[in-house]
Amino acid sequence: MRIVWSPLAIERATEAVAYIAKDSPAGARRWVENLFAVVATLAQLPERGRRLPDVPRADVRELLVGSYRVVYRIEARRVAVLTVRHLRRRELGFAMPSPGRAEVHRRRARAPRGASRDVRSRSVLS
């Protein structure tokens, strides 16, 4: 299979490299080399990544490369890299059909210092 990068994926990878290079140019070089090496493995193993739980399509998957997720789609004769996102960013940055279910997010309850551990570990629905 052939690997094809979308303009958005190239843009996001370039942004990530620029951000990493601010602190470590050598680290940015290592990261981008690793990114391309991991994505290249999809030519032989396109189903290597996990299916996205928030996208109801079996052909859209993700791979983790450090703190970044590479979202890609398996097509008939190629693998299309859709985007590259930092794990702290929730949105994917491209339009996909809605899965039709609402997401429920959990938020940790904050307890004052010195409170017992069981109070701190309680979760509440927001």
N, C-alpha and C positions, 0 to 999 in steps of 0.2 A: 504494500500500500504506500501511497504517497502522502507526505505530510504537507499541509497547506496552512499557513498562518493568516488569519484575518488582519486587516489593518488595525482593528481595535486591539488585538492581542499583541501586535508589534508595538503599538503605542504604549500599552500598559507595561510591557516588558522593558521598554526603553525608559519609562518613568521610574520603574523599580531600580534599574541599574544606576540611573542618575542619583536616586536617593541613597542607595547603598554606597556609591562612590564618594559621597560627601564625607563619610567617616573612614572608608577603606577602599581605595581604588583597586587594590589587589583582591579584596573580598568581593567587590562587584564583578571583577573579571572571572573569579572562580564561580560565583553564583550563575552568571549567564552561561558559562561553559557547561555547568551542571544542568541548567535548564534545558539547553539544546540537546544534551546527551540523554536526559530522561525522556524528553519528547520524541527523540529519534527512535527510542525503543517501541513506540506505538506503531511503527511501520510493520513490525513483526508480531506484536502483541496488542492489538487495538483495544481489546476488552480488559486490559490490565488495570485500568482505573476503576474506581467504584462509581456506581450509579448515584446520581444526585437525588437525595430524598425529597427536595423541594421542586423537582422537575419530573413530571409524569411521563418521561420518554426514556426508553431503554437505550437509545442511541447517543444520549448526552451523558458524559462521564467526567470525572475529575481525577487528577493526580496531584499529590502534594510534593512541592519542591521547596524544602526549607519552610519558611513561613508564608509561602505563596501557594495558591491553588491554580492549577492549569485546567480550564474547562474546555472540553473538546467534544466534537460530534463525529461519530463513525458513519461514514457514507459508503456507497457501493465500492468505490475504488480508491478512496482517500480518507484521511483523518484530517478534519478541519479544526484547528486550534481557534477557539472562539474568543477567549480572554484569559488574562493572567491577573489574579487579584490577591492582595494581601489577606491573610486569614481574618484579620480584624475587621475587614470591610464585609458587610453583610450582603449588599446587593451585588449581583453579577455584572451589571453594566450592559446587558443586552436583553432584548425582549424575548420572553418565552411564554407559552400559554400558561394561564393560571391553573394550579392543581385543583382548585375548587374547594379548598378547605382553609379555614383560618388557622393561622399559627398562634400558638400560645407560648408566651415567653415567661420564663421564670426569673424572678429577681430575689437575690438573697436579702433577708432581713438584716438590717444593721442593728447590732446590739451595742450598748455603751461599753466602754472599757471596764474590765473587771466583772462583766456579766458571765454567767455560766456558759459553758461551751454548747450545751444543747439549745440554748436560746439563739446563739449565733448561727447554728447550722440549719435552723428552720427556714423553709422557703415559703414564699407567698406568691400567689398568682397576681399578675398585674393586669 
